[in-house]
Amino acid sequence: MDKHIPFSILDVAPIVEGGGVADALQRSAELAQVAEQAGYTRFWLAEHHNAPNIASSATAVVIGHIASHTKTIRVGSGGVMLPNHAPLAIAEQFGTLDALFPGRIDLGLGRAPGTDPITARALRGERHTNGANFPEQLEELQAFMKPTAHVQHSIRAIPGEGADVPIWLLGSSDFSAALAAEKGLPFAFAGHFSPTYIVPALKLYKQSFRPSEQYAEPYSMVAVNVIVADSDEEARLLATSMYQMFLSFIRNQRTPLKPPVENMDLVWTPQEKIMVEQQVGSSIIGSPQTVKEKLQALIKATDVDEVMATAYIYEHQARLRSFQMLAEVMNLKN
């Protein structure tokens, strides 16, 4: 019998060519509403900076925007890049979100900068954090978010203290997998841009997991690019916008999300094609039947507890339809 698991959505509020930030944020809100109706469990936003194709840099603000346009779906970060911030500030931000939208907020944390080194320095200022002290930052954040009775220092996060906000660790290698296992936290792997380490990282997490006060058992999730259309050919055409986006990363020429093209070989060089395909090698693209078969194979290979789908699709209605078709083919309402 096929394993029936929850599905969620990872979004960056993509800015498309010819559009702007306001349009991107409105489209994300509409996607979240569709996701809620379709039976998705979570809608997460990712922190990126200095990226002309991404509108979710002020992640906590966008989470509030999405939560205010929905009613039941969980909304959170996938993730907040903790080295960019003071733990106290994150505790206050997510404590505020929890007060406004009780029982619906998730806090996913990453240790990468989510940007280039120069922008990272501008974000971090005099603190000069580089991710090496991520475990210490995590402990500090957890301390600020403990209930009042457990506060051990004079500085308190208000809001934040005692907030009902699950903390997840995110990663694209084995570092965060091992740390999540050690701390007894749920773990989400960034398979949408790091396909090589999906199975090893998830295996390490489950094998090394130590029960915590919050979690007696490991809970894992994998993020993957999923594009669904009526036919394999149409889905592959839609996916060329994603290929162009990753190509812009490789070229260090980030631009708004571009329309699909008929022939990517006129856009990239053979070497660039290899580099892009290495990053998006786990992508699941095709008709409903093709996508269902590939997702079932992924779930079997990884033994994950949840799948988080992301899709860089230029045309808004095609993007909404892709997630609706995914929900239908995976029977999310059943």
N, C-alpha and C positions, 0 to 999 in steps of 0.2 A: 504494500500500500504506500502511495506517495505521502511524504511528510508534509502536513499542512501547517504552515507557519505564518506569522504576521509579516506584512510588508509595510514599508515606510518610504518616505521621499526625502531626498537631500537636494536642496536648492541653493543657488547663489544669487538669485534675482538677476539672471543674465541680461545685460544690456545689448540689444541687437543693433545692427547697422541700420541707421535711419531712425532709431528710437533714442530714448533718454532714460535717466534714472527714475523719474516719476512713472513712466510707462512700465519699466521693469518691476517696480515695487507693486504696482497695480496688478500686473500679470501674475506675480507671485501670490498675491492675495486670492486671485481668482482660481489659481491652481490649488491652493490650500482648501478652498471651498469645495472644489471638485474632489479632492483627495478625501475630505471628510465624508462626503456623500458616498464615495466609492468603497469605503471601508478600510482605508489606510490607517495605521496606528499612530505614526508620528510624522511631523513635518519639520525638518531641521534646516537651519541656515548656516552657511560656512563663512568664516572670517577670512577675507583677503583684502590686500591694500595695494594702492597704486596700480590698479587693474582697470583699464577702460571698458572691460567687458563684464564687470561684476559690481552689483550695487549693494552687496550685503556687508560692507566693511564695518558699519556700526551695528554689529550683530544683535546686541541686546535690544536696540531700538527697533530693528526689523522684526525681531521675535514678538515684541509688543504689538506691532502693526498686524502681523499675521494672526496672533491670538485674538485680537479685537475683531477680526473679520471672520472668525470661526467660533464654534461653540463647544466641541467635545474633543477634537483631535489634539494629541499632545504636540507641543511646539517647543523647539529647543535649538541648541547650537551643535553643529557638526563640523567644526567646533569653534569654540573660543580658544585662541592661541595664548595660553596662560603666560608665557614669558613676555608678551607684549603689555601685560597689565599688572597692577598691584592686586594681590589676592583679595585684599579688603574691598577694593572697588568692585570686583566681580561678585563677591558675596553680597554686597549691597544691591547691585544691579539685578541679580537673579532672585534675591529676597524680595525686591520690589515687584518683579514679574510674578512671583509666586503669590504675593498678596493680592495682586490684581486678577490673576487667573489661577486660583488655587487648584492644586492637583493636576495641572496640565503642563508644567514646565520641566524640561530636561536640561542638564548642563553637561555637554560633551566637551572635553578638554584635549587640546593638542599641544605639542611642545615645539613645532616648527613655527617660523615667523609668519607664514602665509603671504610672503612678499619677498622682495629683493633685500640684500644686506643694507643698502643705504637707507631704504625706507624703514627697515627694522630698527636701525639706530635712531631715526627720527621719532619713532613710536616710543622707544624705550628710554630715551633721554639719558639722564645721569645714572640710571639703575644698571645699565650695561649688562643686562641679563642675556644669556645666549642659549638657554635651554638646558645647560648642564645642571642647574639647580632645580629642575622641574619637580623632582620628588619632594624637595623641601617646600617649594611653592604649593604643591598639592596638599601637603600636611597643614600648611598655614591656612589655606582656604577651607579645608575640612574643619579646622579648629574654629574658624570664624562662624561656620554654619551649624555648629553643634547647638543643642538646646541650652538655655540659660544656665541650667544646673551644672553644665559641664565646662563653662567658661573658666579658663585658667589665667587670663591676663586682663589688664585694665581696658584694652581697646575692644570695643564690641561692634559687630556689624548689625546695624539697625536701619533698615530691614536687613534680613539675612540670617540672623540668629534663629536656629530652629526651623528654618524653611524646609518645606517638603519638596526638595529638588534633588532627584537622583543624579549622582555624578557618574559619568561614563569617561573612560579613557579611550582616546582614538589613536590610531597609529598606522604606519605604512611599512613597519619593520617589526623586529621582535622586541625592541626596547619597551614600548608601551604595553605590549602583550604580557611581558614578564612582570612589569610594574602593576598592571591591573590584576594579574593573578596573585601577586604578593599582597596587595591591598584588599583583595576580595571585592573588586568592582566589576561591573559589566564592561565589555570591551567591543569596540567597533573597528573593523579593519577597512582601510581605504583601498579596496580592490579596484575602484574605478580609475586609479592612476598608478597603482603598484600591484599588478597581477601576479608577479613572480612569487611573492612571499605570502600569498593568501593562506594556502594550506599549512605551511610550516608555522606561521605566526599563530593561527587559530589552534593548531595542535599543541603548541607550547603553552598557550593560555589555559586550555582545558586540563592539560596534564599537570600544570604547576599551581592551579587555583587553590587558594587557602580560604576557607569560609570566613566571612566577616559578620559583624553585627547586623548588617543590612542584607547580606546575600549568603545563603547557605550553599548555593550551587552556582557554577559559572553560567554566565549568560553572554552569548556572542552574537555579533551582527556583522555582516559584510556589505559594504557599499559597492555597487556595480552599475555601469552604464547600461541602461535598457532602453531600446527604441523599438516600438511596435507600430506596424502599419498594416494595411490590408494585404500586402504582398511582401516577399523578401526584397524584391527589387525596389519598391517604394521606400522601405525602411532603410536600405543601403543608401539611397539618395538622400534621405533626411540626415543620415549619419555623417554626410560630408561636411556639414556645418561643424560638428564636433571635431572632425579631423582637422579642419582649418583652424579651429581654436587651439588645439594642442600644437599644431604647427607654428602658430604665432608665439607660443611659449618657447619653443625650441629656437626660433629665430630672434627671440627677445624683442618682438615687435607686436606687442599685445594690442589688439584692435577689437571693437565690438563684434559680436557674433555675426558671422556672414551668412548669406543665403546659401542653400545647397548648390552644388555644381555637378554637371553630368560626368565629368572626367577629372578625378583628382591627379592623374598623371600629368596634367597640364599645369598643376599648381605646385606640387612638391617634386623634389629630386628623388631618385631611388634610395639614397642614403637617408633622406628625411622621412621617407615612407617607412623605412625599417624602424627609425627612432620613434615615430608616432605609434606604430603598431605595437612596439614594445610597451608603451605606456597604456594603451587602451586594449591590450590583448584579451582581457577578460570580458569585453563588452558583449552584450547579448542583443542582437539586432535581427529583426525579421518579422514574419507574419505571426499571428497569435500562436499557431501550432509550433512553429520553429522556436519561438521564445519560450513557450511552456516546456518543451523538451530540454532546451539548454538550461533553463532555470532549475528544473528537477535534477539535472545532472550536477549542477553547481551545489545545490543543497545537499545532495548525497555525498559529494566529494568533500565538502567542508563541515558537514554536520552542524551548521549554524542554527541558532534559535530564531533568527530574524534576518530578512533581506531589506536593504535600503537602496532603492533605485534612484538614479539620477539620469537626466536626459537633457542634452544641449541640442535643442531643436529650434530652428530660426522662427518658423511660423507658429504663432501662438495657438491657433486652433489645432494644428497638428500635434503640438506638445500636449495640450489637454486631452486630445483623443488618444494619444499614445498611453498616457497613464490610465485612462478609462479602460482601454482594451486590456492593459496589463491586469487591472483589477478584475476584469471579467474572466480572463483566461485562468487566473490563479484563484478564482472563487473567494474573493476577500470578504464577501458579505455572509459566507456560510461558515 
